[in-house]
């Protein structure tokens, strides 16, 4: 059985396009706070983002991946101009997958109800395209399920995510199938971690999702949202892997997964000296 290779990256937060302006679109409570955060911290932290993206292209030249997982947050404000520009960059990266790439949106992509529509138009190439959980066969030993957990909020302090009851029902339908239960590994792609102690930045009411995951020991969670790479045990057989930010200054990186004979190996990579290296 051939070894399966996957690169999982997230949260590229591309710098705001110069000269694009924001117009009346910036008149929104969340975008007002985001603008302050961008000026004080985020613009500096992600100024070198394109250098890291070029470095990932170089890494994929040397180490091709069968699948690419992208767990969202391409932009900062969720403006149409940002999303259109970011979609070209993301499309270029996702096209590097030897077999297929999978993506889910992040909370900055879905900053407002209008942003949800603009994202759908700009990122129509992303697979799967539907908002409901969808299953994708990776190999005889593995599958992936995409789960959209980002929702727009009006309150500027609210960065929480949510998984509606109908999406949980659909997820149950997928994971309870015989085909999924036979897989050695099922990757669950979502922007938010399934378990997170940060109240205003976490998934709302995750108890139902966590209880459901506990009944499916072959599921491994792949998430973004947190801007530092992490791995946290959910059970004796399950982890949630946070890809961190591909482009953030000082902690840029991603995860590389290899599945061989049903055994999963996860290796974190960090950025240094214009390239990505295993983070020992």
Residue pairs with C-beta under 8 A, 6 or more apart in sequence:
1 139
1 140
1 141
1 260
1 261
2 139
3 258
3 259
3 260
4 66
4 67
4 138
4 139
4 141
4 142
4 257
4 258
4 259
4 260
5 63
5 64
5 65
5 66
5 67
5 256
5 257
5 258
6 65
6 66
6 67
6 68
6 69
6 138
6 187
6 256
6 257
6 258
6 259
7 56
7 59
7 60
7 65
7 67
7 68
7 69
7 254
7 255
7 256
7 257
8 68
8 69
8 70
8 71
8 222
8 241
8 243
8 254
8 255
8 256
8 257
9 56
9 68
9 69
9 70
9 71
9 93
9 243
9 246
9 254
9 255
10 70
10 71
10 72
10 73
10 106
10 191
10 223
10 224
10 225
10 242
10 243
10 244
10 245
10 246
10 254
11 71
11 72
11 73
11 106
11 224
11 225
11 227
11 243
11 244
11 245
11 246
11 247
11 248
12 46
12 49
12 53
12 73
12 74
12 86
12 89
12 90
12 245
12 246
12 247
13 42
13 46
13 49
13 73
13 74
13 75
13 76
13 108
13 245
13 247
13 248
14 46
14 49
14 50
14 74
14 75
14 76
14 82
14 85
14 86
14 89
14 247
15 43
15 46
15 47
15 49
16 38
16 43
16 76
16 77
16 82
17 81
17 82
17 85
20 79
20 81
20 82
20 85
21 81
22 31
22 77
22 79
25 31
25 77
25 79
25 80
25 114
26 32
26 35
26 77
26 79
28 111
28 112
28 154
29 154
29 155
29 156
30 111
30 112
30 153
30 154
30 155
30 156
31 77
31 78
31 79
31 111
31 112
32 156
33 156
33 157
34 76
34 77
34 108
34 111
35 77
38 76
38 77
42 76
44 249
45 248
45 249
45 250
46 245
46 247
46 248
46 249
47 249
48 247
48 249
49 246
49 247
50 89
51 274
52 246
52 247
52 252
52 271
53 89
53 93
53 246
53 247
55 271
55 274
55 275
55 276
56 93
56 246
56 254
56 276
57 92
57 93
57 96
58 275
59 269
59 275
59 276
60 96
63 256
64 96
64 98
65 96
65 97
65 98
65 256
66 97
66 98
66 99
66 138
67 97
67 98
67 99
67 100
67 101
67 102
67 138
67 144
68 93
68 94
68 96
68 97
68 101
68 102
69 101
69 102
69 103
69 144
69 187
69 189
69 222
69 243
70 90
70 93
70 94
70 101
70 102
70 103
70 104
70 126
71 103
71 104
71 106
71 189
71 190
71 191
71 222
71 223
71 224
71 225
71 243
72 103
72 104
72 105
72 106
72 107
72 108
72 109
72 150
72 191
72 224
72 225
73 106
73 107
73 108
73 109
73 191
73 224
73 225
74 82
74 83
74 86
74 87
74 89
74 90
74 106
74 108
74 109
74 123
75 82
75 83
75 86
75 108
75 109
76 82
76 108
77 108
77 111
78 108
78 109
78 110
78 111
78 112
78 115
78 118
78 119
79 115
79 118
80 114
80 118
80 122
83 109
83 115
83 118
83 119
83 122
83 123
84 122
86 122
87 122
87 123
87 125
90 103
90 123
90 126
91 125
93 101
94 101
94 103
94 125
94 126
95 101
99 138
100 127
100 136
101 126
101 127
102 126
102 127
102 128
102 136
102 144
102 146
102 189
103 123
103 126
103 127
103 146
103 189
104 146
104 147
104 148
104 149
104 150
104 189
104 190
104 191
105 119
105 123
105 148
105 150
105 191
106 150
106 191
106 224
106 225
107 150
107 151
107 159
107 161
107 191
107 192
107 225
109 115
109 119
109 123
109 150
110 116
110 119
110 150
110 151
110 152
111 152
112 152
113 152
115 152
116 152
127 136
128 134
128 136
128 146
131 148
132 148
132 166
132 167
132 170
133 145
133 146
133 147
133 148
133 167
133 170
133 171
133 174
134 145
134 146
134 174
135 143
135 144
135 145
135 174
135 180
136 143
136 144
136 145
136 146
137 143
138 144
138 187
139 259
141 183
141 184
141 185
141 259
141 261
141 262
142 183
142 184
142 185
142 186
142 187
142 259
143 179
143 180
143 183
143 185
143 186
143 187
144 186
144 187
144 188
144 189
145 171
145 174
145 175
145 180
145 186
145 187
145 188
145 189
146 189
146 190
147 163
147 167
147 171
147 188
147 189
147 190
148 167
148 190
148 191
149 161
149 162
149 163
149 190
149 191
149 192
149 203
150 161
150 191
150 192
151 160
151 161
151 162
153 159
153 160
157 200
158 200
159 200
159 201
160 199
160 200
160 201
160 202
160 203
160 204
161 191
161 192
161 202
161 203
161 204
161 225
162 203
162 204
162 205
163 171
163 190
163 203
163 206
163 209
168 208
168 209
168 212
171 209
171 212
172 212
174 180
175 181
175 186
175 212
175 216
175 219
180 186
180 216
180 218
181 216
181 218
183 218
184 218
184 259
184 262
184 263
184 264
185 218
185 220
185 259
185 262
185 264
186 216
186 218
186 219
186 220
187 219
187 220
187 221
187 222
187 257
188 194
188 213
188 219
188 220
188 221
188 222
189 222
189 223
190 221
190 222
190 223
191 223
191 224
191 225
192 202
192 203
192 223
192 225
193 202
193 203
193 221
193 223
193 225
193 226
193 232
193 240
193 242
194 203
194 206
194 209
194 210
194 213
194 221
194 223
194 234
194 240
195 206
195 210
195 232
195 234
195 240
196 202
196 203
196 206
196 225
196 226
201 225
203 209
210 234
213 219
213 221
213 234
213 235
213 238
214 234
214 235
214 238
217 235
217 236
217 237
217 238
218 237
219 238
220 238
220 239
220 240
220 241
220 264
221 234
221 238
221 239
221 240
221 241
222 240
222 241
222 243
222 255
223 240
223 241
223 242
223 243
224 242
224 243
224 244
224 245
225 242
226 242
226 244
227 244
227 245
227 248
227 251
228 242
228 244
228 245
228 251
229 242
229 243
229 244
229 251
229 253
229 254
229 255
229 268
229 270
229 279
230 241
230 242
230 244
231 239
231 240
231 241
231 242
231 266
231 268
232 239
232 240
232 242
233 239
234 240
239 266
241 255
241 257
241 266
243 253
243 254
243 255
244 251
244 252
244 253
244 254
245 251
245 252
245 253
246 252
246 253
246 254
251 270
252 270
252 271
253 268
253 269
253 270
253 271
253 276
253 279
254 268
254 269
254 276
255 266
255 267
255 268
255 269
256 266
256 267
256 268
256 269
257 264
257 265
257 266
257 267
258 264
258 265
258 267
259 265
267 278
267 279
268 278
268 279
269 276
269 277
269 278
269 279
270 276
270 277
270 278
270 279
